[in-house]
Amino acid sequence: MADSSWLLCLDALLLGEGEPADPIVRIAAWATAIVTAVSSRALAVWEVDDPEAVDLWRIGRLPPDRTYLTNAAGRAVAEREWWWVARRFAQSLGGQPADADADPDEVRAGIERWRDHEYRLLLPG
C-alpha cells in the first residue's frame, strides 16, 4: 500500500509540473502529492508494525480500530510528517499575504471544482 501511495505522489508531482496552463490542476496535483507522500510514510510504518492488519485490509475485513492512523507508530509518523509540511509552508510564506492578484471568485470556483472531484487529481482540459 505504501508503494502505491508513493507512486500516486510521483504521478501527482509530474502532473503538477507538466500543467502550467491551469493553476487549479497544478495546485490540486501538488496537494495530492503532499497528502499521498505523508500517507505513504505512515502506511509503510503501519505495514511493518501490524502486518496482520494489512492482511485484513487486503481481504476487506479491517476493523476501524486497526487502521494506519489508529496504529500508534503509523499515527506518530503521520503527525511528524504533517508538522514538517506545516513548518515548511509557514517558512515559505514568511508571513507574506496571499497573492493579491488572485481573483477570489476564481479561487473559490477552483476549490469547488476540486471538491467536486473528491479532492483527487484534476486532469487538464
ZAMARLUM-742686 format. One line per field, with one value per residue: residue number from 1; y, z, x of N, C-alpha, C, O in turn. Coordinates in pm, whole numbers, plus 50000, padded with zeros to 5 digits. Atoms other than C-alpha are relative to their C-alpha. Layout:
<pts>
resi = (NUM,...) $
n_c2 = (Y,...) $
n_c3 = (Z,...) $
n_c1 = (X,...) $
ca_c2 = (Y,...) $
ca_c3 = (Z,...) $
ca_c1 = (X,...) $
c_c2 = (Y,...) $
c_c3 = (Z,...) $
c_c1 = (X,...) $
o_c2 = (Y,...) $
o_c3 = (Z,...) $
o_c1 = (X,...) $
</pts>
This chain:
<pts>
resi = (1,2,3,4,5,6,7,8,9,10,11,12,13,14,15,16,17,18,19,20,21,22,23,24,25,26,27,28,29,30,31,32,33,34,35,36,37,38,39,40,41,42,43,44,45,46,47,48,49,50,51,52,53,54,55,56,57,58,59,60,61,62,63,64,65,66,67,68,69,70,71,72,73,74,75,76,77,78,79,80,81,82,83,84,85,86,87,88,89,90,91,92,93,94,95,96,97,98,99,100,101,102,103,104,105,106,107,108,109,110,111,112,113,114,115,116,117,118,119,120,121,122,123,124,125) $
n_c2 = (49881,49882,49980,49944,49861,49925,49985,49896,49874,49965,49963,49867,49902,49985,49927,49860,49934,50004,49928,49860,49915,50005,49997,50085,50136,50004,49996,50127,50104,49987,50037,50146,50050,49985,50094,50139,50019,50019,50128,50113,50018,50060,50135,50087,50036,50086,50131,50074,50010,50083,50071,50069,49902,49983,50117,49979,49897,50058,50083,49918,50026,49922,49926,49859,49973,50054,49925,49943,49882,50041,50067,49898,49969,49936,49867,49916,49960,49906,49871,49940,49952,49884,49886,49957,49928,49872,49912,49959,49900,49877,49940,49951,49881,49894,49896,49919,50025,50076,49925,49899,49997,50114,49967,50083,50085,50106,50089,50076,50093,50105,50087,50075,50100,50104,50068,50083,50117,50068,49964,50086,49932,49943,50011,49878,50006) $
n_c3 = (50000,49993,50133,50087,49959,50043,50146,50027,49968,50113,50111,49971,50020,50145,50055,49956,50071,50143,50036,49962,50045,49912,49862,49913,50019,49935,49854,49960,50016,49894,49873,50001,49978,49858,49921,50025,49946,49855,49979,50033,49888,49889,50042,49996,49859,49959,50063,49924,49860,49983,50126,49996,50041,50145,50059,49984,50096,50135,50023,49974,49867,49902,49906,49991,49898,50042,50116,49980,49914,49862,49957,49934,50081,50122,49966,49963,50124,50069,49928,50022,50139,50016,49935,50090,50110,49948,49978,50131,50054,49922,50038,50138,50005,49933,49952,50111,50036,50122,50125,50007,50135,50022,50000,49898,50059,50072,49897,49947,50104,50009,49882,50019,50103,49937,49905,50080,50041,49874,49967,50074,50112,50108,50127,50081,50108) $
n_c1 = (50082,49914,49942,50104,50020,49882,50007,50100,49932,49913,50088,50056,49893,49980,50114,49990,49891,50024,50123,49984,50109,50117,49951,50082,49948,49867,50013,50060,49898,49900,50065,50008,49864,49967,50082,49960,49864,50015,50068,49913,49906,50074,50039,49882,49976,50111,49983,49899,50040,50119,50023,50129,50101,49985,50067,50144,50039,49999,50120,50118,50055,49925,50085,49962,49898,49870,49950,49868,50008,50026,49877,49917,49881,50045,50051,49886,49934,50088,49994,49868,49993,50088,49934,49894,50067,50050,49885,49948,50092,49984,49872,50003,50085,49926,50090,50049,50141,50026,49988,50105,50054,50090,50142,50064,50104,49930,49946,50114,50044,49900,50014,50125,49972,49919,50090,50090,49922,49964,49863,49909,49934,50080,49931,50012,50098) $
ca_c2 = (50000,50242,50187,50258,50576,50685,50620,50833,51106,51094,51097,51400,51582,51515,51635,51950,52027,51940,52155,52521,52649,52552,52666,52471,52145,52227,52309,52002,51787,51928,51894,51532,51479,51611,51403,51084,51137,51175,50879,50658,50719,50634,50333,50194,50203,50050,49769,49670,49731,49546,49304,49117,49434,49475,49121,49202,49516,49317,49086,49374,49285,49553,49672,50050,50023,49867,50133,50301,50615,50421,50242,50430,50404,50494,50787,50915,50917,51088,51358,51411,51444,51684,51902,51911,52013,52284,52422,52428,52615,52864,52919,52956,53209,53408,53596,53731,53775,53560,53668,53993,53945,53623,53660,53540,53409,53211,53068,52967,52808,52616,52484,52384,52205,52012,51933,51801,51562,51443,51616,51390,51475,51701,51628,51915,52006) $
ca_c3 = (50000,50085,49743,49563,49762,49683,49310,49315,49481,49195,48935,49104,49108,48737,48657,48863,48693,48347,48355,48362,48195,48462,48815,48968,48818,48941,49295,49319,49190,49440,49727,49625,49616,49970,50110,49941,50041,50407,50383,50220,50507,50768,50570,50540,50917,50974,50728,50930,51271,51212,50917,51034,50991,50640,50559,50697,50483,50171,50221,50311,50679,50853,51171,51225,51526,51321,51050,50998,51175,51480,51496,51736,51513,51194,51361,51506,51160,51006,51275,51237,50859,50879,51127,50882,50598,50815,50914,50550,50441,50723,50633,50262,50325,50559,50688,50342,50238,49969,49609,49587,49213,49256,49172,49481,49268,49054,49366,49510,49179,49165,49518,49438,49124,49327,49597,49330,49226,49590,49633,49377,49083,48827,48469,48231,47983) $
ca_c1 = (50000,50277,50436,50108,50060,50415,50366,50049,50255,50505,50226,50075,50410,50457,50106,50157,50485,50358,50044,50149,49831,49579,49670,49380,49507,49859,49750,49526,49813,50060,49812,49755,50131,50168,49882,49997,50362,50263,50027,50287,50531,50267,50145,50498,50539,50195,50267,50575,50420,50091,50119,49809,49602,49741,49628,49284,49271,49360,49060,48828,48790,48995,48824,48822,49050,49335,49388,49721,49600,49483,49818,50049,50356,50169,49994,50323,50480,50176,50181,50555,50524,50229,50417,50708,50472,50314,50655,50771,50458,50499,50864,50793,50517,50736,50436,50356,49992,49839,49878,49684,49634,49435,49067,48872,48584,48827,48991,48652,48549,48875,48832,48474,48592,48849,48591,48352,48630,48661,48997,49158,49380,49220,49306,49376,49113) $
c_c2 = (50125,50030,50061,50146,50086,50022,50105,50138,50045,50039,50140,50109,50025,50077,50147,50077,50011,50078,50147,50088,50007,49997,49911,49855,49987,49993,49871,49887,50009,49966,49848,49940,50008,49897,49857,49973,49975,49865,49882,49974,49930,49857,49903,49954,49905,49860,49914,49974,49906,49926,49923,50093,50023,49884,50013,50105,49942,49915,50076,49981,50076,50073,50144,50030,49946,50075,50060,50124,49967,49924,50107,50040,50073,50142,50094,50050,50102,50138,50070,50059,50122,50123,50054,50081,50138,50098,50052,50106,50133,50071,50060,50125,50119,50114,50088,49970,49917,50092,50096,50005,49887,50046,49908,49907,49883,49897,49913,49896,49884,49903,49915,49889,49882,49919,49906,49873,49926,50018,49907,50080,50050,49987,50127,49985,50086) $
c_c3 = (50000,49863,49903,50030,49952,49848,49960,50029,49883,49877,50018,49980,49851,49935,50037,49925,49850,49953,50041,49967,50096,50146,50095,49990,50071,50151,50052,49991,50113,50137,50011,50026,50148,50083,49980,50047,50150,50029,49973,50111,50116,49967,50007,50143,50049,49943,50076,50143,50021,49869,49998,49957,49850,49928,50009,49902,49860,49971,50035,50137,50110,50094,50015,50101,49963,49879,50030,50089,50144,50057,50054,49915,49871,50025,50035,49875,49924,50066,49977,49860,49978,50069,49912,49885,50048,50022,49867,49936,50073,49964,49859,49987,50066,50047,49890,49972,49872,49879,49983,49862,49974,50012,50101,49945,49925,50098,50057,49900,49985,50116,49987,49895,50059,50098,49926,49950,50122,50035,49936,49887,49900,49872,49919,49897,50021) $
c_c1 = (50086,50061,49899,49975,50116,49998,49895,50059,50086,49918,49945,50106,50024,49886,50009,50107,49971,49879,50009,49880,49883,50046,49919,50047,50134,49987,49939,50102,50102,49941,49988,50137,50038,49925,50048,50142,49993,49936,50092,50102,49931,49958,50118,50030,49893,50015,50102,49953,49881,49966,49867,49887,50005,49933,49849,49949,49990,49878,49872,49938,50074,49905,50050,50110,50138,50057,50137,49997,49960,50118,50095,50120,49961,49952,50115,50074,49914,50005,50133,50009,49912,50057,50111,49940,49955,50115,50056,49910,50018,50130,49995,49913,50067,49913,49944,49853,49989,50012,49882,49935,49901,49855,49929,49892,50062,50058,49888,49950,50098,49991,49875,50019,50077,49915,49905,50069,50056,50146,50103,50065,49898,50080,49981,49890,49889) $
o_c2 = (50221,50146,50151,50228,50198,50130,50180,50234,50161,50133,50219,50215,50139,50163,50234,50193,50105,50078,50188,50197,50105,49891,49861,49786,49886,49911,49817,49799,49906,49907,49790,49841,49914,49828,49782,49860,49883,49792,49783,49859,49836,49769,49788,49838,49806,49761,49793,49866,49841,49956,49903,50051,50040,49904,49980,50090,49971,49905,50018,50005,50031,50154,50170,50130,49947,50027,50058,50155,50050,49898,50207,50159,50171,50234,50211,50166,50202,50240,50191,50171,50215,50234,50175,50188,50238,50216,50169,50203,50239,50193,50169,50211,50233,50229,50188,49855,49906,50214,50053,50059,49888,50119,49787,49794,49772,49777,49791,49782,49770,49781,49796,49778,49766,49797,49795,49772,49850,49926,49880,50196,49982,50022,50190,49875,50091) $
o_c3 = (49930,49823,49826,49939,49906,49801,49865,49957,49844,49807,49924,49924,49808,49851,49953,49890,49785,49834,50138,50023,50094,50196,50194,50091,50138,50215,50153,50077,50170,50220,50117,50099,50202,50166,50076,50085,50201,50117,50047,50138,50174,50052,50048,50165,50117,50013,50088,50198,50125,49805,49891,49886,49786,49828,49914,49846,49786,49855,50036,50154,50224,50049,49998,50088,50046,49817,50144,50156,50233,50177,49988,49902,49835,49948,49996,49867,49876,49997,49955,49842,49908,50019,49904,49851,49979,49990,49856,49879,50010,49950,49836,49903,50024,50053,49919,49987,49795,49892,49969,49846,49871,50105,50082,49992,49928,50073,50071,49937,49964,50097,50020,49912,50030,50104,49972,49925,50110,50085,49993,49865,49868,49867,49926,49853,49938) $
o_c1 = (50056,50071,49934,49960,50096,50032,49916,50032,50081,49954,49940,50076,50040,49910,49987,50089,50017,49848,49944,49867,49808,50084,49973,50058,50160,50052,49984,50106,50139,50010,50012,50148,50097,49985,50061,50173,50057,49982,50090,50135,49986,49963,50102,50064,49923,49992,50083,49978,49872,49866,49809,49796,49901,49863,49778,49840,49896,49835,49763,49818,50080,49824,50169,50181,50229,50152,50183,50096,49976,50123,50120,50151,50025,49982,50113,50113,49966,50014,50137,50058,49953,50042,50130,49990,49976,50103,50092,49959,50025,50132,50047,49940,50047,49958,49879,49810,50084,50006,49768,49826,49833,49819,49930,49878,50009,50055,49904,49920,50057,50003,49876,49969,50047,49925,49881,50004,50152,50211,50208,50031,49801,50198,49875,49858,49798) $
</pts>
